[in-house]
């Protein structure tokens, strides 16, 4: 029987495996840092929205479809996904 393609873990050298492990570790570290930064940005956005509401003028968010709320929810959602996937 002839193997037509070079696939599977047995075709990777030790250097390839180490390089892949380092790349995955760097991705995990960056994902966790990103999740923390997104949470911090969402907190800042929430504080900004509260400050706008305190002004009681046209700058205050009117409804839940306001772009600031949507952005804040998206940041928190993605942050949660990153933590769920990479903080294991």
Order of alpha helices (4+ residues) and beta strands (2+ residues): alpha-alpha
